[in-house]
Amino acid sequence: MQKQEKIVQMFNEIAPTYDLANRVLSMGVDIRWRKIACKIVLEKFKNQSINIVDVACGTGDMMGFWKNMANKFNVKINSLTGIDPSSGMLEVAKQKFPEFKFIEALATNTSLDDASTNVLSISYGIRNVVEREAALKEFNRILKDGGYIVVLEFTKRKKSGFLTKIRDFYLSKILPKIGGFISKNQEAYEYLPSSIENFLDTESFVDELRKAGFEIEVCKSFSMDISTLFVARKFKNC
Ligand SMILES: C[S@@+](CC[C@H](N)C(=O)[O-])C[C@H]1O[C@@H](n2cnc3c(N)ncnc32)[C@H](O)[C@@H]1O
C-alpha cells in the first residue's frame, strides 16, 4: 500500500473516536487558534458573499467555525464545501453538518472548477498530504485571483530549546498513550509526532507557499509555538 493510502486508512480507523480524542488531547486550545484564523480572513470579506472550501476537512470542525463566525462579519457564505479522502471522517462530518457539501477527494484533485472559491482553508491537514507541491498547485487553480489560503499546522521546530523539549515530550510520550487509549489505535497517535518531524519548519513552508503563487500576509505562531497560522493571498496563477 502506498504511503498516502496508508495515511487515509489510518484516519478511517480512528474516525469514530477522532472528535473525542481531539477534545481531550488539545484541551480546547485549538478553538482560539481556529477563531483567530477565521476572523483574520472574514474581516477581509466584510459585507460580501463568498465561497469557502475546507480541504482535509476531517469531521468538519473548521467548517463549523466558518459558518458560526461569518454572521459576525456580515459575510454571506454562498457555498461551504469540505474535501477529504477519508470516507470514515466524512461520514462523521456529514452527521454533524448535514447542511454542508462534502466531496471525497485528495487535496491534489479536488474536482472543483478553476477560480471557483474565495477562501481555501486546510487545518492540520497539509502535513498529511504526500504530494504537497501538487496540492498547492491545485489550491492555486481553484482560488479566484486575490483569494486567500488559510493554513493551520504544527510545523517542525528548528531549535531545541526548553519549550520545544516539553512540546516534544508531550507529543511523543503522552499524546500516543492517551490517543491510543481512546481510539484503541496507538500507532495512529504515534504517527502525529513523526508526521510533524517529517514536515517543514515555518520558514520553509512560507517559501513553498510563495513558490506556489501566494503572497504571505500573516504568519503567526500560537501557544509557545505549538501551532502556526499562515494566511496568504493568491497573486499569480501557477
Ligand atoms: C488531523 S486531521 C484534520 C481534520 C480537520 N481539518 C481538523 O482541523 O480537525 C487530517 C485530515 O487530513 C486528511 N487527509 C490525509 N491525506 C490527505 C490528502 N492527501 N488530501 C486531503 N486530505 C487528506 C485526513 O483524512 C484527515 O481527515
The ligand as an SDF file (V2000), in Angstrom:
LIG
                    3D

 27 29  0  0  0  0  0  0  0  0999 V2000
   -5.6150   15.7260   11.5900 C   0  0  0  0  0  0  0  0  0  0  0  0
   -6.9850   15.6000   10.5200 S   0  0  0  0  0  0  0  0  0  0  0  0
   -7.5620   17.2700   10.4760 C   0  0  0  0  0  0  0  0  0  0  0  0
   -9.0410   17.3490   10.2660 C   0  0  0  0  0  0  0  0  0  0  0  0
   -9.6530   18.7410   10.3560 C   0  0  0  0  0  0  0  0  0  0  0  0
   -9.1680   19.6200    9.3300 N   0  0  0  0  0  0  0  0  0  0  0  0
   -9.4390   19.3740   11.7090 C   0  0  0  0  0  0  0  0  0  0  0  0
   -8.9500   20.5080   11.7690 O   0  0  0  0  0  0  0  0  0  0  0  0
   -9.8040   18.7360   12.7160 O   0  0  0  0  0  0  0  0  0  0  0  0
   -6.2160   15.4160    8.9470 C   0  0  0  0  0  0  0  0  0  0  0  0
   -7.1590   15.0860    7.7920 C   0  0  0  0  0  0  0  0  0  0  0  0
   -6.3860   15.1140    6.5760 O   0  0  0  0  0  0  0  0  0  0  0  0
   -6.9810   14.1730    5.6950 C   0  0  0  0  0  0  0  0  0  0  0  0
   -6.0150   13.8700    4.6270 N   0  0  0  0  0  0  0  0  0  0  0  0
   -4.9930   12.9960    4.6390 C   0  0  0  0  0  0  0  0  0  0  0  0
   -4.3590   12.9890    3.4620 N   0  0  0  0  0  0  0  0  0  0  0  0
   -4.9920   13.9030    2.6770 C   0  0  0  0  0  0  0  0  0  0  0  0
   -4.8240   14.3390    1.3270 C   0  0  0  0  0  0  0  0  0  0  0  0
   -3.8430   13.8660    0.5490 N   0  0  0  0  0  0  0  0  0  0  0  0
   -5.6650   15.2790    0.8540 N   0  0  0  0  0  0  0  0  0  0  0  0
   -6.6480   15.7910    1.6380 C   0  0  0  0  0  0  0  0  0  0  0  0
   -6.8640   15.4040    2.9090 N   0  0  0  0  0  0  0  0  0  0  0  0
   -6.0480   14.4650    3.4150 C   0  0  0  0  0  0  0  0  0  0  0  0
   -7.3210   13.0070    6.6020 C   0  0  0  0  0  0  0  0  0  0  0  0
   -8.2480   12.1270    6.0200 O   0  0  0  0  0  0  0  0  0  0  0  0
   -7.8370   13.7290    7.8420 C   0  0  0  0  0  0  0  0  0  0  0  0
   -9.2200   13.8760    7.8040 O   0  0  0  0  0  0  0  0  0  0  0  0
  1  2  1  0
  2  3  1  0
  2 10  1  0
  3  4  1  0
  4  5  1  0
  5  6  1  0
  5  7  1  0
  7  8  2  0
  7  9  1  0
 10 11  1  0
 11 12  1  0
 11 26  1  0
 12 13  1  0
 13 14  1  0
 13 24  1  0
 14 15  1  0
 14 23  1  0
 15 16  2  0
 16 17  1  0
 17 18  1  0
 17 23  2  0
 18 19  1  0
 18 20  2  0
 20 21  1  0
 21 22  2  0
 22 23  1  0
 24 25  1  0
 24 26  1  0
 26 27  1  0
M  CHG  2   2   1   9  -1
M  END
$$$$
